[in-house]
Every structure is written in C-alpha cells, then in structure tokens.
C-alpha cells in the first residue's frame, strides 16, 4: 500500500459558533412581578364590565340605526385609546 501524505491546509478565517455550557441559574434575571389572585379577579371584572358596556352601546346604536362610534370623538383610526 502506498503511503499518503497530508498537506497542511491554510487556516480558515470563517468564524464558527462554539457552544459552552454555563450555569444558567446564575445569569437568570430575578423573577418578574406576578399579580395576586385578587388583582387577577379585579382585572377580569374590569374587562368584563367594559365588554358589557360596549355590547350595550352597540345594541343601542343598532336599535337607533346609528354608528356605534361618534364621528366627533373618533380620530383617524376609529375609537381612540382612553375614550370609554
């Protein structure tokens, strides 16, 4: 058998990712604020009250054959934020 000689290749200048294990617990940010169940319930009630109010407003607008959104208060994109 014939003997093979390997030629030295020039070094590659392409960067390649190297994966290194680290202790992830050390670098984790502190846990985010979590609402209490009372705050969750109050938020849910607020949301449902808003939805109910909007349903009533839309129902009255349909009965009166009017647009639900008041064109004097509405901006370019319909109902503005903060207008309830």
Secondary structure, 3 states (H helix, E strand, C coil): CCCCCCCCCCCCCCCCCCCCCCCHHHHCCCCCCCCCHHHHHHHHHHHHHHHHHHHHHHHHHHHCCCCCCCCCCCECCECCCCCC
